């Protein structure tokens, strides 16, 4: 039987100084890009905003979306 997977996003946030936003996960002691599964009815941008807030308490004011 084939496994089914839900769609997911990875957010790459780059500021004007070309710094990339990453988060630290104490659960597995690693640094990660914010990521997560797309909920039913969500757009990729909505998912990115939700995941950024859930994982980093960061409110995103998205200016541009690539590869959606």
Secondary structure by P-SEA (a helix, b strand, c coil): cbbbbcbbbbbbbbcccbbbbbbbbccccccccbbbbbcccccaaaaaaaaaaacccccccccccccc
